[in-house]
């Protein structure tokens, strides 16, 4: 017997998917990607079988969450492109992005896992890279950033800010701002006769290839996850 898809069922599917993504976003941000699927379903207030009708695997759910985070970062970068002070605009983007890296444990973990290689995630990440490239170029034209800095440098350095502050985050939650300022000051044009950087910046292609080459899946499902399946 065939099952006909009705407008109401499609609406319910979209609603359920949104509830799951919102619940997963909160859970991953606080606890990381190892959160059991069963907990996400429970927080979304849905039935046990719903999640696998919306997302075939946990990696698909993670990819949906990560895509939204990248889209938010890209929109933030794009909104700063018309700022008169390009150096301040770049700093504002970096501060907003660092706050995401610090506050969203799951997103940071995902940067080295398979969901980042999902085509839809890669598409929106490329949009982010393009926007950051434009921010960097504008800042360089105004003399706020050294000429040999790239968007790839910026995105990788943000991870360094997160890692530097992480050990003391519980006791000094705003410490990341100190390290962000240190990093940003290091982007300023050096004095004449300076020693060039020891290694060239990684290219955009190398950065994007790091996503395509990811093979590690998200944390394996727990017994609780397996129990969720109908």
C-alpha positions as CSV (number, residue, x, y, z in Angstrom):
1,X,0.0,0.0,0.0
2,X,1.5,3.3,-1.1
3,X,1.8,6.3,1.2
4,X,0.8,9.6,-0.4
5,X,2.6,12.7,0.8
6,X,0.1,15.5,1.7
7,X,0.8,19.2,2.2
8,X,0.2,18.7,5.9
9,X,2.7,15.8,6.1
10,X,5.3,18.0,4.3
11,X,4.6,20.8,6.7
12,X,5.0,18.4,9.6
13,X,8.3,17.1,8.2
14,X,9.7,20.6,7.9
15,X,8.6,21.5,11.4
16,X,10.1,18.3,12.8
17,X,13.4,18.9,11.0
18,X,13.5,22.4,12.4
19,X,12.8,21.2,16.0
20,X,15.6,18.6,15.7
21,X,18.1,21.0,14.3
22,X,17.3,23.5,17.1
23,X,17.6,20.8,19.8
24,X,20.8,19.5,18.3
25,X,22.3,23.0,18.1
26,X,21.7,23.6,21.8
27,X,22.9,20.1,22.8
28,X,26.0,20.1,20.6
29,X,27.0,23.6,21.6
30,X,27.0,22.7,25.3
31,X,28.2,19.1,25.4
32,X,29.9,18.4,22.0
33,X,29.0,16.0,19.3
34,X,29.0,12.9,21.5
35,X,25.5,13.8,22.8
36,X,23.3,10.8,22.3
37,X,20.6,11.0,19.6
38,X,18.1,9.9,22.2
39,X,18.7,13.0,24.2
40,X,18.2,15.3,21.1
41,X,14.9,13.6,20.3
42,X,13.7,14.0,23.8
43,X,14.6,17.7,23.9
44,X,12.9,18.2,20.6
45,X,9.7,16.6,22.0
46,X,9.4,14.2,19.1
47,X,8.8,10.4,18.7
48,X,11.7,8.0,18.6
49,X,11.5,7.2,14.9
50,X,11.1,10.8,13.7
51,X,14.8,11.7,13.7
52,X,15.7,8.9,11.2
53,X,13.0,10.0,8.8
54,X,14.5,13.5,8.8
55,X,18.2,12.6,9.0
56,X,19.4,9.1,7.9
57,X,22.5,9.3,10.1
58,X,23.9,11.4,12.9
59,X,26.4,12.9,10.5
60,X,23.5,14.3,8.4
61,X,22.1,16.0,11.5
62,X,25.5,17.3,12.4
63,X,26.0,18.6,8.9
64,X,22.7,20.5,9.1
65,X,23.7,22.2,12.3
66,X,27.2,23.0,11.0
67,X,25.8,24.4,7.8
68,X,23.7,26.9,9.8
69,X,26.6,28.0,11.9
70,X,28.8,28.6,8.8
71,X,25.9,30.5,7.2
72,X,25.6,32.8,10.3
73,X,29.4,33.4,10.2
74,X,29.2,34.2,6.5
75,X,26.3,36.6,6.9
76,X,28.2,38.3,9.7
77,X,31.3,38.8,7.6
78,X,29.2,40.0,4.6
79,X,27.4,42.6,6.8
80,X,30.8,44.2,7.6
81,X,32.0,44.7,4.1
82,X,30.7,48.2,3.7
83,X,32.2,49.5,7.0
84,X,34.5,52.5,6.5
85,X,37.1,51.3,8.9
86,X,38.1,47.9,7.4
87,X,40.5,47.1,10.2
88,X,37.8,47.5,12.8
89,X,35.4,45.5,10.5
90,X,37.9,42.6,10.4
91,X,38.4,42.7,14.2
92,X,34.6,42.7,14.7
93,X,34.2,39.6,12.5
94,X,37.1,37.8,14.3
95,X,35.5,38.6,17.7
96,X,32.1,37.3,16.6
97,X,33.6,34.1,15.1
98,X,35.9,33.5,18.1
99,X,32.8,33.8,20.4
100,X,31.2,31.0,18.3
101,X,34.3,28.9,18.5
102,X,34.4,29.3,22.2
103,X,30.7,29.0,22.9
104,X,29.8,26.1,20.5
105,X,31.8,23.1,21.4
106,X,30.2,20.9,18.8
107,X,30.9,23.3,16.0
108,X,34.5,23.5,16.8
109,X,34.7,19.7,17.0
110,X,33.0,19.4,13.6
111,X,35.8,21.3,11.9
112,X,38.0,18.2,11.9
113,X,35.2,15.6,11.3
114,X,33.4,14.2,8.3
115,X,30.3,16.4,8.4
116,X,32.4,19.4,7.3
117,X,32.9,17.6,4.0
118,X,29.2,17.4,3.2
119,X,28.5,19.3,-0.1
120,X,26.0,21.7,1.4
121,X,28.4,22.5,4.3
122,X,31.3,23.0,1.9
123,X,29.2,25.4,-0.2
124,X,28.4,27.7,2.7
125,X,31.9,27.5,4.0
126,X,33.2,28.7,0.7
127,X,30.8,31.6,1.0
128,X,32.4,32.4,4.4
129,X,35.9,32.2,3.0
130,X,35.1,34.6,0.1
131,X,33.6,37.1,2.6
132,X,36.7,36.9,4.8
133,X,39.0,37.3,1.8
134,X,37.2,40.5,1.0
135,X,37.5,41.8,4.6
136,X,41.2,41.0,4.6
137,X,41.7,42.7,1.2
138,X,39.9,45.9,2.4
139,X,41.9,46.0,5.6
140,X,45.2,45.6,3.6
141,X,44.3,48.4,1.3
142,X,43.8,50.7,4.3
143,X,47.1,49.6,5.8
144,X,45.6,47.9,8.8
145,X,46.8,44.3,8.0
146,X,50.1,43.1,6.6
147,X,50.1,42.1,2.9
148,X,51.0,38.5,3.4
149,X,48.0,37.6,5.6
150,X,45.2,35.6,4.0
151,X,41.6,34.6,4.9
152,X,42.9,31.1,5.5
153,X,45.3,32.5,8.1
154,X,42.4,34.3,9.8
155,X,40.2,31.2,10.0
156,X,43.0,29.0,11.3
157,X,44.1,31.6,13.9
158,X,40.6,31.8,15.3
159,X,41.0,28.1,16.3
160,X,44.2,29.0,18.0
161,X,42.4,31.7,20.0
162,X,39.9,29.1,21.2
163,X,42.6,26.6,22.1
164,X,44.7,29.1,24.0
165,X,41.7,30.2,26.2
166,X,40.1,26.8,26.6
167,X,42.1,25.6,29.7
168,X,40.9,28.5,31.8
169,X,37.5,29.1,30.2
170,X,35.6,28.0,33.3
171,X,37.4,30.4,35.6
172,X,38.2,33.2,33.1
173,X,35.5,33.0,30.5
174,X,36.5,36.3,28.7
175,X,40.2,35.3,28.4
176,X,39.8,34.6,24.7
177,X,39.4,38.3,24.1
178,X,42.9,38.9,25.3
179,X,44.3,36.3,22.9
180,X,42.2,37.6,20.1
181,X,43.7,41.1,20.6
182,X,47.2,39.6,20.7
183,X,46.5,37.8,17.4
184,X,45.0,40.9,15.8
185,X,47.9,43.1,16.8
186,X,50.2,40.6,15.1
187,X,48.4,41.1,11.8
188,X,49.5,44.8,11.7
189,X,52.0,45.7,8.9
190,X,55.6,45.1,10.2
191,X,58.3,47.8,10.2
192,X,60.6,48.2,7.2
193,X,63.4,45.6,7.0
194,X,61.3,43.0,8.9
195,X,62.1,39.3,8.6
196,X,59.5,37.6,6.3
197,X,57.3,34.9,7.7
198,X,59.1,31.5,7.7
199,X,56.4,29.6,5.7
200,X,53.9,30.9,3.1
201,X,50.2,30.9,4.1
202,X,48.2,27.8,3.2
203,X,46.2,28.4,0.1
204,X,42.4,28.5,-0.1
205,X,42.6,25.2,-2.1
206,X,44.6,23.5,0.6
207,X,42.1,24.7,3.3
208,X,39.1,23.4,1.2
209,X,40.9,20.2,0.5
210,X,41.2,19.6,4.2
211,X,37.4,19.3,4.3
212,X,37.2,17.0,1.3
213,X,39.8,14.7,2.8
214,X,38.1,14.2,6.1
215,X,37.3,10.6,6.7
216,X,36.5,10.4,10.4
217,X,32.9,10.1,11.2
218,X,31.2,11.8,14.1
219,X,31.4,9.9,17.4
220,X,29.9,6.4,17.1
221,X,26.3,5.9,18.2
222,X,25.9,4.8,21.8
223,X,23.5,2.0,23.0
224,X,21.0,4.8,23.7
225,X,21.2,5.9,20.1
226,X,20.6,2.4,18.8
227,X,17.6,2.1,21.1
228,X,16.0,5.1,19.3
229,X,15.7,3.3,16.0
230,X,12.2,2.0,15.4
